């Protein structure tokens, strides 16, 4: 597959509350340049998922908030999502923690749904795809390494396989940026490694910008050159992932640090 023209993003002073005393984002600011692969870390309730859903235009910020820009698109401003958001989302791939596939459809058809924003409405309603589009979807499956599962029902796949289908769907979508909302949270360590390596590969080989939220800081350090850390909806760190030493993390998160460290790799990280 060819290099894809990537898009950056800019979040300017975004605030989101879900009621009195329930502030999820607090004048949050961040910027990601085109072609970067950036980790978004934080304990539960830090605002990671909420932030990604605002960037994708799934949630509107509080009235009076700033703006969110993805490439040339203003996704929302002053608490209002742009009326052309459906068209804008063609450039934004979103990978969900729970895969978001249609279980009764086969793998190829699930991947083909990534093309829906850029094919005629009548064809999308009927689910009609050309032979060339089917070949493109198959090539995406080859990139991800699961072309042998092309005609298997999605519901029969393992969690790791389903997440790889979701990545292939973003490739055929020709997304300029991929937002991945804790894509490895439900996976075993081996499948988590495979998914993170695939995200790093498509970032490297296709130039797609990736912002991935992670619970496990060791994966951020291994696969993402830059990490943005959130706490209570505010950015408390933005810099090199390598600089997130155990000592630095304890300073940032205190007692919440254990939630960000999981498994054998975490033990090695802390002891190292």
C-alpha positions in Angstrom: 0.0 0.0 0.0 1.2 3.5 -0.8 2.3 6.2 1.6 -0.7 8.1 3.0 -0.7 11.8 3.5 -1.0 12.1 7.3 -2.7 14.7 9.4 -1.7 16.3 12.7 -4.1 17.4 15.4 -4.3 20.3 17.8 -6.5 20.4 20.9 -6.9 23.9 22.3 -8.3 24.5 25.8 -11.0 21.8 25.8 -13.1 21.3 28.9 -15.7 18.5 29.4 -17.8 17.9 32.5 -20.4 15.2 33.1 -22.1 17.0 35.9 -21.2 19.0 39.1 -17.8 17.9 40.3 -17.3 15.4 37.4 -14.7 17.2 35.2 -13.2 14.8 32.6 -11.2 17.3 30.7 -9.9 20.6 32.2 -8.7 23.1 29.6 -6.8 20.4 27.9 -4.1 21.3 25.3 -2.0 19.1 23.1 -0.5 19.0 19.7 0.5 16.0 17.5 2.5 16.6 14.3 1.8 14.7 11.1 3.5 11.3 11.0 4.1 11.0 14.8 3.2 8.0 16.9 2.3 9.2 20.4 1.1 7.4 23.5 -1.6 8.8 25.8 -1.3 7.4 29.3 -3.1 7.8 32.5 -4.9 6.0 35.3 -8.7 5.2 35.0 -10.6 8.5 35.0 -7.7 10.5 33.7 -9.7 11.5 30.6 -7.9 9.4 27.9 -11.0 7.9 26.2 -13.0 11.2 26.6 -10.2 13.1 24.9 -10.0 10.7 21.9 -13.8 10.8 21.5 -13.7 14.5 21.4 -11.0 14.5 18.7 -13.1 12.1 16.6 -16.2 14.2 17.0 -18.2 11.6 19.0 -18.5 14.0 22.0 -19.0 17.8 22.1 -17.0 19.8 24.7 -18.6 22.1 27.1 -19.9 25.4 25.8 -17.2 28.0 25.7 -14.5 25.5 25.2 -11.7 26.0 22.6 -11.3 24.0 19.5 -10.0 20.7 18.0 -8.3 20.7 14.6 -7.4 17.5 12.7 -5.5 18.3 9.6 -7.4 21.0 7.8 -10.7 20.1 9.6 -12.1 22.0 12.6 -13.8 19.1 14.3 -15.4 21.3 16.9 -15.2 24.7 18.5 -17.0 26.5 21.4 -18.7 23.2 22.4 -20.2 22.6 18.9 -19.3 19.7 16.6 -19.0 20.8 12.9 -22.0 20.0 10.8 -19.8 18.2 8.2 -18.3 15.8 10.8 -19.4 12.7 8.9 -17.3 13.8 5.9 -14.4 14.8 8.2 -14.3 11.4 9.9 -13.2 9.8 6.5 -9.7 11.0 7.5 -9.9 9.7 11.1 -9.6 6.0 11.8 -10.8 4.9 15.2 -9.8 1.7 16.9 -12.0 0.7 19.8 -11.0 -1.4 22.9 -13.9 -3.9 22.1 -13.0 -4.1 18.3 -16.4 -2.8 17.0 -16.7 -5.4 14.3 -20.0 -6.9 12.9 -19.8 -10.5 14.2 -22.0 -12.1 11.6 -20.0 -10.6 8.7 -16.8 -12.2 7.4 -13.4 -10.6 7.8 -13.3 -9.2 4.3 -16.6 -7.4 4.6 -15.7 -5.9 7.9 -12.5 -4.5 6.4 -14.5 -3.2 3.4 -16.7 -1.1 5.7 -13.7 1.2 6.1 -14.5 2.3 2.5 -18.0 3.5 3.2 -17.1 7.2 3.6 -15.6 7.3 0.1 -18.0 5.3 -2.0 -21.4 6.4 -3.4 -24.3 6.3 -0.9 -26.4 3.8 -2.9 -23.5 1.3 -3.0 -22.8 1.7 0.8 -26.5 1.1 1.5 -26.5 -2.1 -0.5 -23.1 -3.2 0.6 -21.8 -3.4 -3.0 -18.0 -3.3 -3.5 -16.1 -3.5 -6.7 -13.6 -6.2 -7.4 -10.8 -3.6 -7.2 -12.1 -2.6 -3.7 -12.1 -6.2 -2.6 -8.6 -6.6 -3.8 -7.6 -3.5 -1.8 -9.1 -4.9 1.3 -7.3 -8.2 0.8 -4.0 -6.4 0.4 -4.7 -4.7 3.7 -5.2 -8.1 5.3 -1.9 -9.2 3.9 -0.2 -6.2 5.5 -1.7 -7.2 8.8 -0.8 -10.8 8.3 -4.3 -12.4 8.5 -5.2 -12.9 4.8 -5.8 -16.6 5.7 -8.9 -15.5 7.6 -10.5 -13.5 4.8 -13.8 -15.4 4.7 -14.1 -16.3 8.3 -16.9 -14.9 10.4 -15.6 -12.1 12.7 -17.4 -13.6 15.7 -15.2 -16.7 15.5 -11.9 -14.7 15.8 -9.8 -14.3 18.9 -9.5 -10.8 20.4 -6.1 -10.2 18.9 -7.3 -11.2 15.5 -10.3 -9.0 15.7 -8.2 -6.0 16.6 -6.0 -6.7 13.6 -9.1 -6.6 11.4 -9.9 -3.2 12.9 -6.4 -2.0 11.9 -6.9 -3.3 8.4 -10.2 -1.4 8.2 -8.4 1.8 9.0 -5.9 1.1 6.2 -8.6 0.7 3.5 -10.3 3.8 4.9 -7.1 5.7 4.0 -7.3 7.4 7.4 -4.8 10.2 7.8 -4.7 9.7 11.5 -5.6 6.7 13.7 -7.0 7.2 17.2 -6.6 3.9 19.2 -8.6 3.8 22.4 -6.8 1.3 24.7 -6.5 -1.2 21.8 -4.6 -3.8 23.8 -6.5 -3.5 27.1 -8.5 -6.7 26.5 -5.6 -8.7 25.0 -3.1 -11.2 26.4 0.6 -10.0 26.4 1.5 -11.7 23.1 -1.4 -10.3 21.2 -0.8 -6.9 22.8 2.7 -7.0 21.5 1.5 -8.0 18.0 -1.0 -5.2 17.8 1.4 -2.6 19.0 4.1 -3.8 16.5 1.5 -3.5 13.7 0.5 0.0 14.7 4.2 1.0 14.8 4.7 -0.7 11.4 1.9 1.2 9.6 3.1 4.4 11.2 6.6 3.8 9.9 5.7 2.3 6.5 2.6 4.4 5.6 3.3 7.6 7.5 -0.1 7.5 9.3 -0.3 9.6 12.4 -1.2 7.5 15.5 -2.4 8.6 18.9 -2.9 5.5 21.1 -4.1 5.5 24.7 -2.5 2.9 26.9 -2.8 1.7 30.4 0.6 0.1 30.4 3.4 2.5 30.4 6.0 -0.1 29.3 4.3 -0.4 25.9 4.4 3.4 25.5 8.1 3.4 26.2 8.8 0.5 23.8 6.7 1.6 20.8 6.0 5.4 21.0 8.8 7.9 20.8 6.6 10.5 22.6 4.2 10.2 25.5 1.5 12.5 26.8 0.4 11.8 30.3 -3.0 12.8 31.7 -4.2 13.1 35.3 -7.7 14.3 36.1 -8.1 15.7 32.6 -5.0 17.7 32.5 -1.7 17.2 30.7 1.0 16.6 33.3 3.8 15.4 31.0 4.5 15.7 27.3 7.9 14.5 26.2 10.2 11.6 25.4 8.9 8.2 26.4 12.4 7.2 27.4 12.4 9.8 30.1 9.5 8.2 31.9 11.6 6.4 34.4 10.0 4.7 37.4 11.1 7.6 39.6 9.6 10.1 37.3 6.3 8.2 37.1 6.1 8.0 40.9 6.4 11.8 41.0 3.6 12.2 38.4 1.2 9.6 39.7 2.1 8.6 43.2 -0.2 5.8 44.5 -1.9 5.5 41.1 1.4 4.3 39.5 0.6 0.5 40.0 -2.4 0.9 37.7 -0.1 1.9 34.9 2.3 -1.1 35.4 1.1 -4.6 34.5 2.7 -8.0 34.0 6.3 -9.3 33.8 7.5 -6.4 31.5 6.4 -3.9 34.1 8.4 -5.8 36.8 11.4 -5.6 34.6 10.8 -1.9 33.9 10.5 -1.0 37.6 13.5 -3.2 38.6 15.5 -1.7 35.8 
